[in-house]
Amino acid sequence: MICYSAIYCAIFGLAICFSGPAHSHEFWIEPEKYQVFSDTSLIADLRNGQMFTGARLPYLDHNIARFDIVQHDKITPYAGRMGDLPALRLPNIQSGLLIALHETTPDDITYDSFEEFEAFARDKGLGELRDPHLARGLPLAGFVEHYSRHTKLLVAVGDGAGTDRAFGLEGEFVVQANPYTSTLSSLPVRLLYQNKPRQEVQVEVFEKHSDGTVNKFLALTDKDGLVEVPVIKGCRYLLNAVVLRPSPAETGAVWQTIWASLVFAIPGAAQ
């Protein structure tokens, strides 16, 4: 049975979330626990918000382009029930590194002013856009952006052993060392766009401590698309990066953004 009250609450929360400027909010998968025992259940929310805090979103199949679970390099499509909140409930999980992949169907936003668009682009490190925008003969107000979200979650089940790899998300972070078994003080992560490294682009890193405090810092990928993320035991991390490109004419939009995000935790204090 569909839980309409849960859907209403999630939609209401999302409306509040979008009441600020544009849609410069991150999208991610957030588990109840980042380290779980084998043969138990993984429960996780889809979230949309800012500073690693956001509204819970229900499972709505028309908003999902891809939702896969990966363990031991086996990819299994995930199918929930309409209105499920939390959106992900996975029983009887086995020991190892579990990876959840989620891509949304595209959506649109209309900008009432170019300043609003510029503020978004500045926040996401997308560069100066007024000249390219005007060179295409585009209006300074009332134009549309087409966007989609592409997110990955890493969870340790049992010993958490395993490795991340590229799974073909249009925008994707790939961790080069297992955050649950590594002892590194910084974690190397590669950022991909259409399976190719993104060079010298901004990555936002949100670091959440056990008391709920969130720190944000920026990093820049190198020529191989790699970024070193300094990590602290007991903290949870959300990485975010955005691609901006002209939108295909058939979308009815003039710009298109591809949002990539990644969530993981570093073992230590309670998460």
Contacts in CASP RR format, 6 or more apart in sequence:
PFRMAT RR
TARGET T0000
AUTHOR 0000-0000-0000
METHOD contacts of the structure
MODEL  1
MICYSAIYCAIFGLAICFSGPAHSHEFWIEPEKYQVFSDTSLIADLRNGQ
MFTGARLPYLDHNIARFDIVQHDKITPYAGRMGDLPALRLPNIQSGLLIA
LHETTPDDITYDSFEEFEAFARDKGLGELRDPHLARGLPLAGFVEHYSRH
TKLLVAVGDGAGTDRAFGLEGEFVVQANPYTSTLSSLPVRLLYQNKPRQE
VQVEVFEKHSDGTVNKFLALTDKDGLVEVPVIKGCRYLLNAVVLRPSPAE
TGAVWQTIWASLVFAIPGAAQ
2 81 0 8 1.000
2 82 0 8 1.000
2 83 0 8 1.000
3 58 0 8 1.000
3 83 0 8 1.000
3 84 0 8 1.000
3 85 0 8 1.000
6 58 0 8 1.000
6 83 0 8 1.000
6 84 0 8 1.000
6 85 0 8 1.000
7 58 0 8 1.000
7 60 0 8 1.000
7 83 0 8 1.000
7 85 0 8 1.000
9 56 0 8 1.000
9 85 0 8 1.000
10 55 0 8 1.000
10 56 0 8 1.000
10 57 0 8 1.000
10 58 0 8 1.000
10 85 0 8 1.000
13 55 0 8 1.000
14 48 0 8 1.000
14 55 0 8 1.000
14 57 0 8 1.000
16 55 0 8 1.000
17 25 0 8 1.000
17 48 0 8 1.000
17 49 0 8 1.000
17 50 0 8 1.000
17 54 0 8 1.000
17 55 0 8 1.000
18 25 0 8 1.000
21 116 0 8 1.000
21 119 0 8 1.000
21 120 0 8 1.000
22 109 0 8 1.000
22 111 0 8 1.000
22 116 0 8 1.000
22 117 0 8 1.000
22 119 0 8 1.000
22 120 0 8 1.000
23 109 0 8 1.000
23 120 0 8 1.000
23 147 0 8 1.000
24 50 0 8 1.000
24 119 0 8 1.000
24 120 0 8 1.000
24 123 0 8 1.000
24 124 0 8 1.000
25 48 0 8 1.000
25 49 0 8 1.000
25 50 0 8 1.000
25 54 0 8 1.000
26 48 0 8 1.000
26 49 0 8 1.000
26 50 0 8 1.000
26 52 0 8 1.000
26 204 0 8 1.000
26 206 0 8 1.000
26 238 0 8 1.000
26 240 0 8 1.000
26 259 0 8 1.000
26 261 0 8 1.000
27 46 0 8 1.000
27 47 0 8 1.000
27 48 0 8 1.000
27 49 0 8 1.000
27 104 0 8 1.000
27 149 0 8 1.000
27 151 0 8 1.000
27 259 0 8 1.000
27 261 0 8 1.000
28 46 0 8 1.000
28 47 0 8 1.000
28 52 0 8 1.000
28 151 0 8 1.000
28 153 0 8 1.000
28 238 0 8 1.000
28 240 0 8 1.000
28 261 0 8 1.000
28 263 0 8 1.000
29 44 0 8 1.000
29 45 0 8 1.000
29 46 0 8 1.000
29 47 0 8 1.000
29 88 0 8 1.000
29 100 0 8 1.000
29 102 0 8 1.000
29 151 0 8 1.000
29 152 0 8 1.000
29 153 0 8 1.000
29 263 0 8 1.000
30 44 0 8 1.000
30 45 0 8 1.000
30 47 0 8 1.000
30 153 0 8 1.000
30 263 0 8 1.000
31 42 0 8 1.000
31 43 0 8 1.000
31 44 0 8 1.000
31 45 0 8 1.000
31 153 0 8 1.000
31 155 0 8 1.000
32 43 0 8 1.000
32 44 0 8 1.000
32 86 0 8 1.000
33 43 0 8 1.000
33 155 0 8 1.000
33 271 0 8 1.000
34 155 0 8 1.000
34 156 0 8 1.000
34 236 0 8 1.000
34 264 0 8 1.000
34 265 0 8 1.000
34 271 0 8 1.000
35 155 0 8 1.000
35 156 0 8 1.000
35 158 0 8 1.000
35 160 0 8 1.000
35 180 0 8 1.000
35 265 0 8 1.000
35 267 0 8 1.000
35 271 0 8 1.000
36 42 0 8 1.000
36 93 0 8 1.000
36 155 0 8 1.000
36 156 0 8 1.000
36 157 0 8 1.000
36 158 0 8 1.000
37 157 0 8 1.000
37 158 0 8 1.000
38 93 0 8 1.000
38 94 0 8 1.000
38 95 0 8 1.000
38 96 0 8 1.000
38 157 0 8 1.000
38 158 0 8 1.000
39 92 0 8 1.000
39 93 0 8 1.000
39 94 0 8 1.000
40 92 0 8 1.000
40 93 0 8 1.000
41 89 0 8 1.000
41 90 0 8 1.000
41 91 0 8 1.000
41 92 0 8 1.000
41 93 0 8 1.000
42 88 0 8 1.000
42 89 0 8 1.000
42 90 0 8 1.000
42 93 0 8 1.000
42 98 0 8 1.000
42 155 0 8 1.000
42 157 0 8 1.000
43 86 0 8 1.000
43 88 0 8 1.000
43 89 0 8 1.000
43 90 0 8 1.000
44 86 0 8 1.000
44 87 0 8 1.000
44 88 0 8 1.000
44 100 0 8 1.000
44 153 0 8 1.000
44 155 0 8 1.000
45 56 0 8 1.000
45 57 0 8 1.000
45 85 0 8 1.000
45 86 0 8 1.000
45 87 0 8 1.000
45 88 0 8 1.000
46 56 0 8 1.000
46 57 0 8 1.000
46 58 0 8 1.000
46 59 0 8 1.000
46 87 0 8 1.000
46 88 0 8 1.000
46 102 0 8 1.000
47 54 0 8 1.000
47 55 0 8 1.000
47 56 0 8 1.000
47 57 0 8 1.000
48 54 0 8 1.000
48 55 0 8 1.000
48 57 0 8 1.000
49 55 0 8 1.000
51 206 0 8 1.000
51 214 0 8 1.000
51 216 0 8 1.000
52 206 0 8 1.000
52 208 0 8 1.000
52 214 0 8 1.000
52 236 0 8 1.000
52 238 0 8 1.000
53 214 0 8 1.000
56 85 0 8 1.000
56 86 0 8 1.000
56 87 0 8 1.000
57 85 0 8 1.000
57 87 0 8 1.000
58 82 0 8 1.000
58 83 0 8 1.000
58 84 0 8 1.000
58 85 0 8 1.000
58 87 0 8 1.000
59 80 0 8 1.000
59 81 0 8 1.000
59 82 0 8 1.000
59 83 0 8 1.000
59 84 0 8 1.000
59 85 0 8 1.000
59 87 0 8 1.000
59 88 0 8 1.000
60 82 0 8 1.000
60 83 0 8 1.000
61 79 0 8 1.000
61 80 0 8 1.000
61 82 0 8 1.000
62 105 0 8 1.000
63 104 0 8 1.000
63 105 0 8 1.000
64 102 0 8 1.000
64 103 0 8 1.000
64 104 0 8 1.000
64 105 0 8 1.000
65 103 0 8 1.000
65 104 0 8 1.000
65 105 0 8 1.000
65 148 0 8 1.000
66 101 0 8 1.000
66 102 0 8 1.000
66 103 0 8 1.000
66 169 0 8 1.000
67 77 0 8 1.000
67 78 0 8 1.000
67 79 0 8 1.000
67 100 0 8 1.000
67 101 0 8 1.000
67 102 0 8 1.000
67 103 0 8 1.000
68 75 0 8 1.000
68 76 0 8 1.000
68 77 0 8 1.000
68 78 0 8 1.000
68 100 0 8 1.000
68 101 0 8 1.000
68 102 0 8 1.000
68 167 0 8 1.000
69 75 0 8 1.000
69 76 0 8 1.000
69 77 0 8 1.000
69 78 0 8 1.000
69 90 0 8 1.000
69 98 0 8 1.000
69 99 0 8 1.000
69 100 0 8 1.000
69 101 0 8 1.000
70 76 0 8 1.000
70 98 0 8 1.000
70 99 0 8 1.000
70 100 0 8 1.000
70 101 0 8 1.000
70 167 0 8 1.000
71 93 0 8 1.000
71 94 0 8 1.000
71 96 0 8 1.000
71 97 0 8 1.000
71 98 0 8 1.000
71 99 0 8 1.000
71 157 0 8 1.000
72 94 0 8 1.000
72 96 0 8 1.000
73 165 0 8 1.000
75 167 0 8 1.000
78 88 0 8 1.000
78 90 0 8 1.000
78 100 0 8 1.000
80 87 0 8 1.000
80 88 0 8 1.000
80 89 0 8 1.000
88 100 0 8 1.000
93 157 0 8 1.000
94 157 0 8 1.000
95 157 0 8 1.000
95 158 0 8 1.000
95 159 0 8 1.000
95 160 0 8 1.000
95 161 0 8 1.000
96 156 0 8 1.000
96 157 0 8 1.000
96 158 0 8 1.000
96 159 0 8 1.000
96 160 0 8 1.000
96 161 0 8 1.000
96 162 0 8 1.000
97 154 0 8 1.000
97 155 0 8 1.000
97 156 0 8 1.000
97 157 0 8 1.000
97 160 0 8 1.000
97 161 0 8 1.000
97 162 0 8 1.000
97 163 0 8 1.000
97 164 0 8 1.000
97 178 0 8 1.000
97 180 0 8 1.000
98 154 0 8 1.000
98 155 0 8 1.000
98 156 0 8 1.000
98 157 0 8 1.000
98 160 0 8 1.000
99 152 0 8 1.000
99 153 0 8 1.000
99 154 0 8 1.000
99 155 0 8 1.000
99 164 0 8 1.000
99 167 0 8 1.000
100 152 0 8 1.000
100 153 0 8 1.000
100 155 0 8 1.000
101 151 0 8 1.000
101 152 0 8 1.000
101 167 0 8 1.000
101 169 0 8 1.000
102 149 0 8 1.000
102 150 0 8 1.000
102 151 0 8 1.000
102 152 0 8 1.000
102 153 0 8 1.000
103 148 0 8 1.000
103 149 0 8 1.000
103 150 0 8 1.000
103 151 0 8 1.000
103 169 0 8 1.000
103 170 0 8 1.000
104 148 0 8 1.000
104 149 0 8 1.000
104 150 0 8 1.000
105 148 0 8 1.000
106 146 0 8 1.000
106 147 0 8 1.000
106 148 0 8 1.000
106 251 0 8 1.000
107 146 0 8 1.000
107 147 0 8 1.000
107 148 0 8 1.000
108 144 0 8 1.000
108 145 0 8 1.000
108 146 0 8 1.000
108 147 0 8 1.000
108 251 0 8 1.000
108 252 0 8 1.000
108 253 0 8 1.000
109 144 0 8 1.000
109 145 0 8 1.000
109 147 0 8 1.000
110 142 0 8 1.000
110 143 0 8 1.000
110 144 0 8 1.000
110 145 0 8 1.000
111 117 0 8 1.000
111 141 0 8 1.000
111 142 0 8 1.000
111 143 0 8 1.000
111 144 0 8 1.000
111 145 0 8 1.000
112 141 0 8 1.000
112 142 0 8 1.000
113 140 0 8 1.000
113 141 0 8 1.000
114 130 0 8 1.000
114 133 0 8 1.000
114 140 0 8 1.000
114 141 0 8 1.000
117 129 0 8 1.000
117 133 0 8 1.000
117 143 0 8 1.000
117 145 0 8 1.000
117 255 0 8 1.000
118 129 0 8 1.000
118 130 0 8 1.000
120 126 0 8 1.000
121 127 0 8 1.000
121 129 0 8 1.000
121 244 0 8 1.000
124 202 0 8 1.000
124 204 0 8 1.000
124 241 0 8 1.000
124 242 0 8 1.000
124 244 0 8 1.000
125 201 0 8 1.000
125 202 0 8 1.000
125 242 0 8 1.000
126 242 0 8 1.000
126 244 0 8 1.000
129 244 0 8 1.000
133 140 0 8 1.000
134 140 0 8 1.000
136 246 0 8 1.000
136 254 0 8 1.000
138 254 0 8 1.000
143 253 0 8 1.000
143 254 0 8 1.000
143 255 0 8 1.000
144 247 0 8 1.000
144 252 0 8 1.000
144 253 0 8 1.000
144 254 0 8 1.000
144 255 0 8 1.000
145 247 0 8 1.000
145 253 0 8 1.000
145 254 0 8 1.000
145 255 0 8 1.000
145 256 0 8 1.000
145 257 0 8 1.000
146 247 0 8 1.000
146 251 0 8 1.000
146 252 0 8 1.000
146 253 0 8 1.000
146 255 0 8 1.000
146 256 0 8 1.000
146 257 0 8 1.000
147 256 0 8 1.000
147 257 0 8 1.000
147 258 0 8 1.000
147 259 0 8 1.000
148 170 0 8 1.000
148 257 0 8 1.000
148 258 0 8 1.000
148 259 0 8 1.000
149 259 0 8 1.000
149 261 0 8 1.000
150 169 0 8 1.000
150 170 0 8 1.000
150 171 0 8 1.000
150 172 0 8 1.000
150 258 0 8 1.000
150 259 0 8 1.000
150 260 0 8 1.000
150 261 0 8 1.000
151 259 0 8 1.000
151 260 0 8 1.000
151 261 0 8 1.000
151 262 0 8 1.000
151 263 0 8 1.000
152 164 0 8 1.000
152 167 0 8 1.000
152 169 0 8 1.000
152 172 0 8 1.000
152 173 0 8 1.000
152 261 0 8 1.000
152 262 0 8 1.000
152 263 0 8 1.000
153 262 0 8 1.000
153 263 0 8 1.000
153 264 0 8 1.000
154 164 0 8 1.000
154 175 0 8 1.000
154 179 0 8 1.000
154 180 0 8 1.000
154 262 0 8 1.000
154 263 0 8 1.000
154 264 0 8 1.000
156 180 0 8 1.000
156 181 0 8 1.000
156 267 0 8 1.000
159 181 0 8 1.000
160 178 0 8 1.000
160 180 0 8 1.000
160 181 0 8 1.000
161 178 0 8 1.000
161 181 0 8 1.000
162 178 0 8 1.000
162 181 0 8 1.000
163 178 0 8 1.000
164 174 0 8 1.000
164 175 0 8 1.000
164 176 0 8 1.000
164 178 0 8 1.000
165 174 0 8 1.000
166 172 0 8 1.000
166 174 0 8 1.000
166 192 0 8 1.000
166 195 0 8 1.000
168 192 0 8 1.000
168 195 0 8 1.000
169 192 0 8 1.000
169 260 0 8 1.000
170 193 0 8 1.000
170 194 0 8 1.000
170 258 0 8 1.000
171 191 0 8 1.000
171 192 0 8 1.000
171 193 0 8 1.000
171 194 0 8 1.000
171 241 0 8 1.000
171 243 0 8 1.000
171 258 0 8 1.000
171 259 0 8 1.000
171 260 0 8 1.000
172 191 0 8 1.000
172 192 0 8 1.000
172 193 0 8 1.000
172 195 0 8 1.000
172 260 0 8 1.000
173 189 0 8 1.000
173 190 0 8 1.000
173 191 0 8 1.000
173 192 0 8 1.000
173 239 0 8 1.000
173 241 0 8 1.000
173 260 0 8 1.000
173 261 0 8 1.000
173 262 0 8 1.000
174 189 0 8 1.000
174 190 0 8 1.000
174 191 0 8 1.000
174 192 0 8 1.000
175 187 0 8 1.000
175 188 0 8 1.000
175 189 0 8 1.000
175 262 0 8 1.000
175 264 0 8 1.000
176 187 0 8 1.000
176 188 0 8 1.000
176 189 0 8 1.000
176 190 0 8 1.000
176 226 0 8 1.000
177 184 0 8 1.000
177 187 0 8 1.000
177 188 0 8 1.000
179 187 0 8 1.000
179 231 0 8 1.000
179 237 0 8 1.000
179 264 0 8 1.000
179 265 0 8 1.000
179 266 0 8 1.000
180 264 0 8 1.000
180 265 0 8 1.000
180 266 0 8 1.000
180 267 0 8 1.000
184 231 0 8 1.000
185 230 0 8 1.000
185 231 0 8 1.000
186 228 0 8 1.000
186 229 0 8 1.000
186 230 0 8 1.000
186 231 0 8 1.000
187 228 0 8 1.000
187 229 0 8 1.000
187 231 0 8 1.000
188 226 0 8 1.000
188 227 0 8 1.000
188 228 0 8 1.000
188 229 0 8 1.000
189 203 0 8 1.000
189 226 0 8 1.000
189 227 0 8 1.000
189 228 0 8 1.000
189 229 0 8 1.000
189 239 0 8 1.000
189 262 0 8 1.000
190 197 0 8 1.000
190 221 0 8 1.000
190 224 0 8 1.000
190 225 0 8 1.000
190 226 0 8 1.000
190 227 0 8 1.000
191 197 0 8 1.000
191 198 0 8 1.000
191 201 0 8 1.000
191 203 0 8 1.000
191 221 0 8 1.000
191 225 0 8 1.000
191 226 0 8 1.000
191 227 0 8 1.000
191 241 0 8 1.000
191 260 0 8 1.000
192 198 0 8 1.000
192 225 0 8 1.000
192 260 0 8 1.000
193 243 0 8 1.000
193 258 0 8 1.000
193 260 0 8 1.000
197 221 0 8 1.000
197 223 0 8 1.000
197 224 0 8 1.000
197 225 0 8 1.000
197 226 0 8 1.000
198 221 0 8 1.000
198 225 0 8 1.000
198 241 0 8 1.000
198 243 0 8 1.000
199 221 0 8 1.000
199 222 0 8 1.000
199 223 0 8 1.000
199 224 0 8 1.000
199 225 0 8 1.000
200 220 0 8 1.000
200 221 0 8 1.000
200 222 0 8 1.000
200 223 0 8 1.000
201 220 0 8 1.000
201 221 0 8 1.000
201 225 0 8 1.000
201 241 0 8 1.000
202 218 0 8 1.000
202 219 0 8 1.000
202 220 0 8 1.000
202 241 0 8 1.000
203 218 0 8 1.000
203 219 0 8 1.000
203 220 0 8 1.000
203 221 0 8 1.000
203 227 0 8 1.000
203 239 0 8 1.000
203 240 0 8 1.000
203 241 0 8 1.000
204 216 0 8 1.000
204 218 0 8 1.000
204 239 0 8 1.000
204 240 0 8 1.000
204 241 0 8 1.000
205 216 0 8 1.000
205 217 0 8 1.000
205 218 0 8 1.000
205 219 0 8 1.000
205 229 0 8 1.000
205 237 0 8 1.000
205 238 0 8 1.000
205 239 0 8 1.000
206 214 0 8 1.000
206 215 0 8 1.000
206 216 0 8 1.000
206 237 0 8 1.000
206 238 0 8 1.000
206 239 0 8 1.000
206 240 0 8 1.000
207 214 0 8 1.000
207 215 0 8 1.000
207 216 0 8 1.000
207 217 0 8 1.000
207 232 0 8 1.000
207 235 0 8 1.000
207 236 0 8 1.000
207 237 0 8 1.000
208 214 0 8 1.000
208 235 0 8 1.000
208 236 0 8 1.000
208 237 0 8 1.000
208 238 0 8 1.000
209 215 0 8 1.000
209 232 0 8 1.000
209 234 0 8 1.000
209 235 0 8 1.000
210 234 0 8 1.000
210 235 0 8 1.000
210 269 0 8 1.000
210 270 0 8 1.000
210 271 0 8 1.000
219 227 0 8 1.000
219 228 0 8 1.000
219 229 0 8 1.000
220 227 0 8 1.000
221 227 0 8 1.000
229 237 0 8 1.000
229 239 0 8 1.000
231 237 0 8 1.000
231 266 0 8 1.000
232 266 0 8 1.000
233 266 0 8 1.000
233 267 0 8 1.000
233 268 0 8 1.000
233 269 0 8 1.000
234 265 0 8 1.000
234 266 0 8 1.000
234 267 0 8 1.000
234 268 0 8 1.000
234 269 0 8 1.000
234 270 0 8 1.000
234 271 0 8 1.000
235 265 0 8 1.000
235 266 0 8 1.000
236 263 0 8 1.000
236 264 0 8 1.000
236 265 0 8 1.000
236 266 0 8 1.000
236 271 0 8 1.000
237 262 0 8 1.000
237 263 0 8 1.000
237 264 0 8 1.000
237 265 0 8 1.000
237 266 0 8 1.000
238 261 0 8 1.000
238 262 0 8 1.000
238 263 0 8 1.000
239 261 0 8 1.000
239 262 0 8 1.000
239 263 0 8 1.000
240 259 0 8 1.000
240 260 0 8 1.000
240 261 0 8 1.000
241 259 0 8 1.000
241 260 0 8 1.000
241 261 0 8 1.000
242 257 0 8 1.000
242 258 0 8 1.000
242 259 0 8 1.000
242 260 0 8 1.000
243 257 0 8 1.000
243 258 0 8 1.000
243 260 0 8 1.000
244 255 0 8 1.000
244 256 0 8 1.000
244 257 0 8 1.000
245 255 0 8 1.000
245 256 0 8 1.000
245 257 0 8 1.000
245 258 0 8 1.000
246 254 0 8 1.000
246 255 0 8 1.000
246 256 0 8 1.000
247 253 0 8 1.000
247 254 0 8 1.000
247 255 0 8 1.000
247 256 0 8 1.000
248 256 0 8 1.000
265 271 0 8 1.000
END
